[in-house]
Amino acid sequence: MPILLSLSRVIDAMNNHAGKAVSWLLLADVLISALNAISRKLFDLSSNAWLEAQWYLFSAVFLVAAGFTLLNNEHVKVDLVYGHLPRRAQLWIEALGTVLFLMPFCLITIYLATPIFFAKFSSGEISNNTGGLVLWPVWMLIPIGFGLLALQGLSELIKRIAILRGDLPDAIALADAEANAL
């Protein structure tokens, strides 16, 4: 278990770094959007390349930061039953959900998107829009993003198993106990 927890820490650090790095792309996206709007309104100039650059940047943030979102427990959960269960049952649901749903979804997506990326890369295919950008960079983001998400899923699975085995303290249970003590 210590080796797996070390691997988990490496994955966590990688996704933390990736999430913080791509967050700066939001600033670039907003600036491009503002400049594109200003140039369109003031000078009647517009560019499909700038519009597509906005889409690419947003896609990069959304895809690459998915693992960061999971790491920080900020992903969407349907909490109708889950929140009323004991913490041990919640940990089992998270572990089984990771194994049965998250990992297969990530691996299938990587499997299906990777050949498309290589086809777009080798052909140098360009967007159908006039003045559009090459397509392979945005297609490359899909296997990268889902790869990072799958790795974070593995890290979360390792941590849940360690908590269930008693090898790692449960930060959520400790925070809940502290909140109830106040």
N, C-alpha and C positions, 0 to 999 in steps of 0.2 A: 504493500500500500504506500510506503514512503516514496517509491519511485513514481508511482502513478500520481501522487499528490504533487511531486516535483514537476511532472509533465503538465499537470493542471495549472500550476503557477506560471509556467512558460507560456502556455496557451492564453491564460488570462492577461499576461503582460503584453503579448502580441496583439490581442484584440483591443486592449486598452489603448495601446499606441496607435493602432490603425483607426480606431474610432475618433480619437482626438485629432489625428492628422487630417482625416477627411472632413472633419467639422469645419475646417477652414475653407473647404470648397463651397460651403453655403455662402460665405462672404463673397467669393468670386461670382457665384451664381446670382446673388442679389445685385452686385455691381453691373454685371453684364446685362441683367434684366432692366435695370434703371437706365443704363446708357443706351440700350436698344430702344427703349420707350421714348427717351428724350430725342434721339436721332430721328425716330419715326415721326414724332409730333412736330418737332421744330424744323427739321430739314427734309422731311418726306423721304428719308432713307431707311431701308430695312434690309435685313440680311437673313436668309434661311440658315446660314452657317452659325450666326449668333444665337438664333432660336434653338438650333440643335445642340449648340454648346451648353445652353441652359439645361436641356433635357439630359445631356450626358453627365453634367456635374451633379444634378439632382439624383440621377441613377447611381452614380458613384457613391454619393452619401448614403442613399437608402440601402444599397446592396452591401457595401463594405462595412457600414456601421451596424449591420444586423447582429453580428456577433457581440459587438460592444453593448448593444441594447440588451441582449440576453445576459451578458456578464453582469450588468447593473440591475437586473431583474425589473426592467422597464417595459418588457413586452406585454402585449395584451393577454389577459387571462379572463376567462368566463368564470366568475366567482360565485355562482349560485349555490353550489354544493361544497366546493373545495374549501371555502373559508370557514365552514362549520365543522370540518373534520379535524380530528386530532393531528398534531404536527407530524407524527410518524406516518399516518395515512397520506398526508400531503406529500411527504418525501417519496413515498412509493408511487404516487400518481405522477410526480415529476420524473422519476426514473423511468417508469414504464412509458410515459408519454414521449420521452426522449428516444427510447429504443424503438418503440412501435410507430411513431409518427414523424418526429423531427428528423432523425437520422435517415430513414428511408426516403423522405421527401427531398432532403438535401442531396443525397447520393444519386437519386434518379434525375434530379435537375442538373447536377454536374454532368452526369452521363449523357443526357440529351443535349445540353447546351455546348459542350466542348467541341463536338464535331462541327457544329454550326459556326463557332468562333474560328476554327481552323479553316473552314471553307471561305468565310468572309475575309480572313487574313490572307490566304493564298490567292484569292481572286482580286483583292484590293477593291471590293465592291463599295460603291459610293451611294449615298442616299438618293432616292428618286427626286427629291426636291432640288430645284435649281440652286446651285451654289452650296449644296449640302455637303456634309462631312463624310469621311470614310466610316464604315460601319463596324469594323472589327474591334475598335477600342471599347465600345459599349457592350459588345457581345463578350469580350474578355472579362468584363466586370461580373458577369453572371456566374461563371465557375469560381472566380476568386471570392466573390461575396458569399456564395453558398458553401464554399470550402471553409472560409473563416467561421461561418455559422455552424457547420458540422463539427469543426474543431472545438468551438465553444460548447456545443452540445455534449461532446465527449468530456470536456472539462467539468461541466455541470453534473454529468452522470457520475464521474469519479468522486466529486465532492458529496453528492447525495449518498452514494454507497458508503463513503467514509463516515458520514454523519450517522447513517443507520447502523454501522458497525461500532460506533463509538470512538473512531479514530480521529475525528475532527469535531470541534464544538459547532453547534448550530447557531450561527449568528442571528438568524431570524427569531429563533426561540429565545435566545438571550435578550434580544431587543424587546420582544413582547413581554418577557418577565420583568424587565427593567421598567417598561412603560406602565405595566400593571402595578408595580410597586410605588409609583408616584401617585 
